[in-house]
């Protein structure tokens, strides 16, 4: 670190956001476990690659405008 940056460095400084998060963790020690449980519900999943590949192969392309008639087909 340069001398210039060391001049302005404050080791005891914490932003308002950091202070808020630290206070929240002190008040609710179970918060991190709840966050991990919530993440496991939505994000931490094992992906079945075979099923995903089959799904992609079975996909039907969508028309450019789904609410209208296909102008190429006669009425």
PESULKA-V489501 format. One record per backbone hydrogen bond with DSSP energy under -0.5 kcal/mol. CO is the residue of the C=O (numbers start at 1). NH is the residue of the N-H. If there is no record, write none. Layout:
BEGIN
co->CO nh->NH
co->CO nh->NH
END
This chain:
BEGIN
co->2 nh->6
co->3 nh->7
co->4 nh->8
co->5 nh->9
co->9 nh->11
co->10 nh->13
co->15 nh->19
co->16 nh->20
co->17 nh->21
co->18 nh->22
co->19 nh->23
co->20 nh->24
co->21 nh->25
co->22 nh->26
co->23 nh->27
co->24 nh->28
co->28 nh->31
co->30 nh->34
co->31 nh->35
co->32 nh->36
co->33 nh->37
co->34 nh->38
co->35 nh->39
co->36 nh->40
co->37 nh->41
co->38 nh->42
co->39 nh->43
co->39 nh->44
co->43 nh->45
co->47 nh->49
co->48 nh->52
co->49 nh->53
co->50 nh->54
co->51 nh->55
co->52 nh->56
co->53 nh->57
co->54 nh->58
co->55 nh->59
co->56 nh->59
co->64 nh->66
co->65 nh->68
co->69 nh->71
co->70 nh->73
END
